[in-house]
Structures are given as C-alpha cells and as structure tokens.
Amino acid sequence: MTAAVTSENPPPLEIHDLTVAYYKKPVLYGIDVTVPAGKLVGIIGPNGAGKSTLIKAAMGLLPASSGWVKIFGEPFHKACGRVGYVPQRESVDWDFPVNVMDVVLMGRYGRLGLFRRPTAADRDVARACLDKVKMLPFASRQIGNLSGGQQQRVFLARALAQESDLYFMDEPFSGVDAATESAIVVLLQELKDRGKTLLVVHHDLATAREYFDTLLLLNMRLVAFGPTAEVFTHEILQKTYGGRLTILSEVAEVVGRQP
Amino acid sequence: MNRGSLRWLGLAVLAFGCLFCTDVWAARISEIKEYSILEQAARFFTLRDPSLRNALIGSVLMGVSCGLLGSFLIVRKQALMGDALSHAVLPGVALGFLWSLTKNPLAIFVGATAAGLLGAATVHAVRTTTKHKEDAALGFVLAAFFAAGVCLLTMINNLPGAQKSGLDKFMFGQAAALGDGDVILMAVVTGLVVVILALGYKEFKVTSFDSGFARAIGFPAQGIHYTLMLLLAFSIVVSLQAVGVVLVSAMLVTPAAAAYLLTDRLGRMLLLAAVFGVVAGAVGSFLSFVGHDMPTGPLMVLAGSAVFAAALFFGPRYGIFARWWKQQSRAARTRRENTLKSVYHVLEKRSFQGDSVSWQELAEQRRETEDEARHLGDELCRHQLATRPRDQADLFLTPSGWQRACEIVRNHRLWELYLTNAAHMAADHVHEDAEKIEHVLGEDTVRELERRLNYATHDPHGKIIPGLADVQSGLPSLTRGGRAVGFGSDT
C-alpha cells in the first residue's frame, strides 16, 4: 500500500517515535506512522486516546517529549504553508467581533505572510471557498449568529482557502446537522480526488468505515494503520476500544504524579 | 458581560467616592481661582494655559492608546491583565524615582515598564508551574506588587531632601502635573501603539481569535502576545500620571467594553474604543477644569463609564432599550394577530355571512369586556388591518387584515394537524403549542407543511383550514358571493 518513498517525493506526513506528554503525563507513546499522499485518513479511537493530541503534535502546537515529525520531508515550521487546519469548533470564542468573510480570509494569512494585507484576489478565493460550502449568502454575518453546522462550514471554508496539500481536521463532524455532515463528506472526497491528503479526527465508529479509505486506530499507542477494509476488523477494534491498555495508563498516572 | 458591568459599577462608585474624600491625593487642573464656569470653559477651549494644554493633549493621547489596546484585552478575555499590570508597575515607579532622585519621566518609564513586565512574567510563571489558573495568579501578583510599591513610595516620602513632589499623584493621577517631557513620551508611545497595531492588525486579529490556527499557519503567536503585553505596559506607564495606578485599568477596559456592545467588527470596535477613550479623556479633563476641586482621573473614568452606560442602554442592536423595544413590538404584533384570529372565528361561527363584527361578538369570542374588545379593535384600525366607518359601530376587516387573519388561522390549524399526524400528539394537546407557533411560521415552512400534509382541508378538530385562495381573495361575502372558506379552489 505504501508507494516507494524517494527523496524527491517525500510523504505528506511522517511521524517517527513520537511521544507527547501533558504535564509529564504521557498521552501518546512512540507513534510511528507514514501517511502516503492522496489518502483520506480517519483517526479513530476511544476518548482520551490522544487523537487531537496527535494532530496538534504533528503541527508542533504541542511539544513532543521525543521523536520527530516531517511534513513533505521537512520540519513543520518550514512546511506549514502546505498544511491546512480545522481546529475543534469549541476552541474559539464565537462572540468574537468578526464576520464569516473575516474568518475565511484568515485562511489566506499563511500565504500572505506577516504584515501583508489580503488583496482582492484573496477575497475572490475566500468567496469561492464560501460558495463551495454554501455559506456565501452568510458572508457578512457575525459568526455567533450561525448554527453549529454553519460554523463548522465556515471553518472548512477557511481551511479550503489555505489551498494546502495536507489537511488536519479535528472532529469536523461533531455537533453538525445531517445536511452539513453529508456536505462535508462530499467535500473531503473531492479534496482527496484532487490528490490532497487528509487526516480527520472522527468520533463515530459507525460512519468511519463509510467515510474514510484509510484508518489510523489509536489508543495512546498506534494500534493499526492501513486501508479501511483491512484494519476495520473485529480484532483490531477490540484492541483499540475493548482491551484497555491498563498497565500503560497506570504507569502514565504514576509518572504524572512524580514531582 | 454581567460580571463586567458590575465591576464598572463598582469602579464608578469608587471614583464617585473619590470626588469627596481624596483631596489629599486628588489632582486639580485649575488652581483655585475665582472664575465663573463660562470663563473657565472659555479658557479651556482656547488652550491658553500650558498645563491645561498638556493635560488635554495627554488625556487624548492616552484615550487612543488605551482604547486600542483595551479592545484586544476584551476580545482575548484578558481584561484583568490591564488591572494586574497597572498595579504591578507601582514599585517600578518608586525605583525609577530612587534611581534619579527626581521625577525624571524616562527613569520612571523604564523602571515602571520593567516592573510591569516582571509582574506579567510572574503571572505566567505561576500559571504554568503551579496548578493555579490565571485569575488566582493575577489576584495575588497584583496585590504583592502593589503593596511593595506603596511601601517604597512611603519610604521615599520619608527621605529627606529628595524632589519628591507629585510622586504620590501616581496613585490617582494628576493630569495637570503632566510636563512637556511626559506629553512627548505619551505621544511616542501612542504613535508606537498605532503604528504597530496598524501594521500587524491581521496578526493580532488571528492570534486573538484562534491562536492554535495562527500557530499552525506559522505565525509567532507567543511573540505577538508579548508584543501586545509590552505595548500595554508602555501605555499603562505613560497613562499613570493622568489617571493613576488604581484607575488606569478602567481607561483600558471601559471604552473598549462600550465599543464591544456596539459593533460586530473588530476594526470598528478599535475605532470606536479609541474615540470613546478620547471622549472620556477630554470630558474628564474639561469637567475637572471647570469644577475647581475635581480630580482628573476619576472624572475621566466616570465619563468613560457614562459612555459605557449609554452603549448598554441605548445601543442600537444589543442595547437594553432596543431589545425591550423589539420585545414590545413583537408582543404588540402577536396581540393584533390574536385579535384578527378572534374576528375570523366570529365570522366563521356564522358561516361567513356578513363582513362586520360587533364589539359584543368580539368580546364574547375573546371572553373579555366590550371595552377591552373595542380597545383591541381600535388597535387594528390604527394598523390598517380593520376599519370602522363613522356611522357604524361594527368592525370591518381590510383586505390586508383578512389576509393576515386567514394566514394565522391557517398556520394554527396546519401546525395542530402536523403535531397530531407527524408527532403523534393527542388532538387536545396541540392547541397551546400552535398558539405560539402560528405567529412565527414563515411562508416557506407553511408550503412545506401543506405539502407534507397532502394539502389537507381540515384540522384535527374538524375545522376547515383556509387555503391559499382564501388568503388571496377578499372576504367571501364581498368577492366570492358568500361561498364558504376553504373551498376557494373548488371552482
């Protein structure tokens, strides 16, 4: 399943022996994974498995205790222009005084770099992205006056405006209506068909098999990574959800309590 | 917002108290001379007095920088940071003074900024190394630095021979004591704030809104945060002389808080906050000037609080008055629609024979007195939903009144039918819900309901649901030869 990785064509995401700890308490242990290009990857696992932590650490938003991450063969800070990000919807204050257009324009900021103002061309891109998620009529709405599903679409439009090659999305399906959910699925598929690589944190096991072509099953450790058909098996799911890694989490507790 | 407004109420009371009991601390711009208020005002607006000129320019500059930076504090939910920093600078003021033993603005500026940043760093350290959250860290760092500052200032006051006059004014501010050097420093700081915020507007905006995203696109969120804190420390330090340690945080937060109530766009909020800051500063120094003994700092804060109160009550969108008005007009519309519905019911009871309704019939239908019914009828007339010809005592619906009446009855009955059919509620449980829903159903939803209910003609109680034809044509007896409602589409 992995294509030959050459130095001219490095994989979108390569994680090597990544360990992440919150206040010394490890949440991810020695993750090793290489994600080939053009995959729509669902990151699946129980609560507290470290799904969000994995993508945040991959982008350097959380410090790694050990190991390294390469994006297209480079460290994140050099490759961040090729990475799009959809944070959890709850992570921002929706009463913030900006409208929908302002938020989507933020997707252009990375390309603009520091101290340069968005141009008319950037506005056109932002409009096109809003149109794609059917939110263009709401462009001048304050973001707090939107439903949960609409807010999620705005975040997606912002990520689209980044025009990236690798996307990290943190629970884009949480708290959205059925119409938004299917619109997002179509959009993800479309991005994948254009050769983009997507890693999507997903909560719902029932839809995971249908939405993603590749799954990354996580429970503090990488349980399995591969094509959905191969890894969505009773045994592996049992290993991810059922068989608790009791000793591992107990040790983590002890380490966390150390002064 | 509620806690915030309580805070400002408290501050306003505190400032008001200062008017009466702080003549030891409080500053005055006009020396005590016997001028009439008009003469004082003339002196103020001609800016003849150099000390007055400095006070006014200083407070305007302060209004701009505090308003701009305060806006970012508000949207980042760090309003208390202004409070902490302003208290933390006090020991720095004292140490800066001790260094030069004069009231050298630059020495005090450097000392105060250093102390402020040390305070901010301490807060950060407490927050990241202990289990305390930011509020607790702000609480005790603020108090500790402030206490140290008060002790140092008292020690300086006991020093023999030092040029210490005016140092005590750092507590509550004395705009009149601003020297040329102070005003130049204020101008430099305000210029710096304006230029940096204008250059990095997009950076400050995205890090304030979504710092995770800002870092993911490679923006130095930490650096931007510290830049903001540094500008804040500068701004607080130069504002100290005008409003004092205790109230400077109000100049940061109050104008910005008022602006936040009035707009949904960050750019406009910054602009409004700067304008409000200038207004508060200018009004404060004017009032202090015309009212001989009044202290400047508290008056500025009171002026700012008045702006906030005005925004809170009279803001066009989120103001208390606007919201009350909206609620009132919605209630009045609902009342009119309910009257229309009653008229419809009266007409329906006599199978739409005759177009007019008497007060008695309306009162009976509504189980009210005739006076009450007449009152409601007059309200309909005022809104052109009904007419009452001079020679008659009865009420006639106008075409628009008839249309609305049909719509309301239709909405009500459709909703009842929908609840019984789709939500499987008992027929006698659905009336209450429909009473509310009938007033808010949009035409699109109505079309959808009709479609889903297969264009049903009768509600769960067996009454006819008026259709589109009834809504569009006039009263049955006038235009349709007395044909019954609900069968308009039969022909």
Boltz contact constraints between the chains, C-beta under 6 A:
constraints:
  - contact:
      token1: [A, 59]
      token2: [B, 216]
      max_distance: 6.0
  - contact:
      token1: [A, 61]
      token2: [B, 212]
      max_distance: 6.0
  - contact:
      token1: [A, 61]
      token2: [B, 215]
      max_distance: 6.0
  - contact:
      token1: [A, 80]
      token2: [B, 218]
      max_distance: 6.0
  - contact:
      token1: [A, 85]
      token2: [B, 213]
      max_distance: 6.0
  - contact:
      token1: [A, 85]
      token2: [B, 216]
      max_distance: 6.0
  - contact:
      token1: [A, 87]
      token2: [B, 212]
      max_distance: 6.0
  - contact:
      token1: [A, 87]
      token2: [B, 213]
      max_distance: 6.0
  - contact:
      token1: [A, 92]
      token2: [B, 210]
      max_distance: 6.0
  - contact:
      token1: [A, 96]
      token2: [B, 75]
      max_distance: 6.0
  - contact:
      token1: [A, 96]
      token2: [B, 209]
      max_distance: 6.0
  - contact:
      token1: [A, 97]
      token2: [B, 264]
      max_distance: 6.0
  - contact:
      token1: [A, 97]
      token2: [B, 265]
      max_distance: 6.0
  - contact:
      token1: [A, 97]
      token2: [B, 266]
      max_distance: 6.0
  - contact:
      token1: [A, 97]
      token2: [B, 269]
      max_distance: 6.0
  - contact:
      token1: [A, 98]
      token2: [B, 266]
      max_distance: 6.0
  - contact:
      token1: [A, 106]
      token2: [B, 206]
      max_distance: 6.0
  - contact:
      token1: [A, 109]
      token2: [B, 202]
      max_distance: 6.0
  - contact:
      token1: [A, 109]
      token2: [B, 206]
      max_distance: 6.0
  - contact:
      token1: [A, 109]
      token2: [B, 217]
      max_distance: 6.0
  - contact:
      token1: [A, 110]
      token2: [B, 217]
      max_distance: 6.0
  - contact:
      token1: [A, 115]
      token2: [B, 199]
      max_distance: 6.0
  - contact:
      token1: [A, 142]
      token2: [B, 264]
      max_distance: 6.0
